[in-house]
């Protein structure tokens, strides 16, 4: 298991990750081109239509969730925000991503915040939703992330990257931006049952590219 020892300074690692995702917002390929570029870059043979089809199945599963108050943590540019049923608030560390989100989903309040220090009181919402963030976190960050989720909500719903055949469960990836910036990003890819067991939840969707799990708080 890759642990925190892979970075000598966790704070520096987090700031680098934040910088990367903030800067890439304006250079991110549109639609499913982004996901297609990611998977083919890892050697996966797939067509954009295959990813789009599976994303449609995932969207249907999200639509089956009960409409309850939620917070979306790591909302990015709002890719999933409008798909979560119920009134919500979107949080992300990236100012640029939130600017895009406000334009795409104007009815949802968007707040710049740290996922490990949420500006919310205990039991503020029913559902804590997050997509493609948990798999970026190092071990100590995961513990803090889950603690915050259970503090502010009674239900945790996670979307993350699945693990197609031949893809590593976890790795440090080198990411380059068009402006010449180079970053090291830690990334995990999940078998759905592995993710569900790790967070103490159940599988709602297990695809080739997406996984969806749900956790009910024990409190």
Secondary structure as UniProt FT lines:
FT   HELIX           4..6
FT   HELIX           10..23
FT   HELIX           25..27
FT   TURN            31..32
FT   HELIX           33..41
FT   TURN            42..43
FT   HELIX           48..63
FT   STRAND          70..73
FT   TURN            76..80
FT   HELIX           81..83
FT   STRAND          88..92
FT   HELIX           95..104
FT   TURN            106..107
FT   STRAND          109..112
FT   TURN            115..116
FT   TURN            122..123
FT   STRAND          127..131
FT   HELIX           134..136
FT   HELIX           139..152
FT   STRAND          155..162
FT   TURN            165..166
FT   STRAND          170..176
FT   TURN            178..179
FT   STRAND          182..188
FT   HELIX           192..199
FT   STRAND          202..206
FT   STRAND          210..216
//
